[in-house]
Amino acid sequence: MTIADIFFWTAMVFMGLAAVLGWYPLWKSSRLSPDSIQRRSYWTCTAVCLAALVLSQVPDWKSAGIISVGIGIGMAAVAFRWTRHLKIRGRIFAADPSMRGPDRPPRLS
């Protein structure tokens, strides 16, 4: 197994973690809403996934860029279509109008 294979499988694991942690909050908080926890987990795992994909293609920068941009657009499309994870400057962008409301209150309040 080469270093490129290790980075590739690391990217796949973090892509799966983004899906799971984006659906189930990792912890409960008195300050953060479950939506905020899920959003932070999703985008952190997505960033690690994209970095690992770039590192898996290191000698070929053109392929690294194309793969990373493609997967990044795909993850953003999933966030837009099925989740509330696409929040920019306090505004939630989602395909379903019912998902555009404010975040739920913290669980430990």
C-alpha positions in Angstrom: 0.0 0.0 0.0 1.4 3.3 -1.0 1.2 6.7 0.7 -1.3 7.8 -2.0 -3.5 4.8 -1.2 -3.4 5.7 2.5 -4.5 9.3 1.8 -7.2 8.1 -0.6 -8.7 5.8 2.0 -8.4 8.5 4.7 -10.4 10.7 2.4 -13.1 8.0 2.0 -13.3 7.5 5.8 -13.7 11.2 6.4 -16.3 11.4 3.7 -18.3 8.7 5.5 -17.7 10.5 8.8 -19.1 13.7 7.3 -22.3 11.9 6.4 -22.7 10.2 9.8 -21.7 13.2 12.0 -23.7 15.6 9.8 -26.8 13.5 10.6 -26.2 12.8 14.3 -24.7 15.4 16.7 -21.5 14.3 18.3 -22.1 15.9 21.6 -24.7 17.9 23.5 -24.1 21.5 24.5 -25.6 24.3 26.5 -24.3 26.9 24.1 -24.5 25.3 20.6 -27.6 24.0 18.9 -27.5 20.5 17.5 -27.7 22.0 14.0 -24.6 24.0 14.7 -22.7 20.9 16.0 -23.8 18.9 13.0 -22.8 21.7 10.6 -19.3 22.1 12.2 -18.7 18.3 12.1 -19.9 18.0 8.5 -17.7 20.8 7.2 -14.6 19.8 9.3 -14.8 16.3 7.9 -15.3 17.6 4.4 -12.2 19.8 4.7 -10.1 16.9 5.9 -11.5 14.7 3.1 -10.5 17.3 0.5 -7.0 17.8 1.9 -6.5 14.0 1.9 -7.7 13.8 -1.7 -5.2 16.5 -2.7 -2.4 14.7 -0.9 -3.3 11.4 -2.6 -2.7 13.0 -6.0 0.4 15.1 -5.0 2.6 14.6 -8.1 -0.2 15.4 -10.4 -1.6 18.8 -9.3 -4.1 19.1 -12.2 -5.8 15.9 -11.1 -5.6 16.9 -7.5 -7.4 20.2 -8.3 -10.1 18.6 -10.5 -10.9 15.8 -8.0 -11.0 18.2 -5.0 -13.2 20.8 -6.7 -15.5 18.1 -7.9 -15.9 16.4 -4.5 -16.2 19.8 -2.8 -19.0 20.8 -5.2 -20.7 17.4 -4.6 -20.5 17.8 -0.8 -21.9 21.4 -1.1 -24.7 20.1 -3.3 -25.6 17.4 -0.8 -25.6 20.0 2.0 -27.9 22.3 -0.1 -30.3 19.5 -1.1 -30.8 17.4 2.0 -29.4 19.3 5.0 -29.3 22.7 6.9 -25.5 22.7 6.8 -25.0 25.5 4.2 -25.1 28.6 6.4 -23.4 31.8 5.1 -23.5 35.0 7.2 -26.3 33.7 9.4 -28.6 32.7 6.5 -29.3 29.0 5.8 -29.4 28.0 2.2 -31.5 24.8 1.5 -33.5 23.4 -1.3 -36.4 22.7 1.0 -38.1 25.9 2.3 -38.9 24.2 5.7 -35.2 23.8 6.4 -34.4 27.5 6.1 -35.7 28.4 9.5 -33.6 29.3 12.6 -31.5 26.6 14.3 -33.0 24.6 17.1 -32.2 25.7 20.7 -29.3 24.0 22.6 -30.2 20.7 24.2 -28.7 21.3 27.6 -30.4 24.7 28.3 
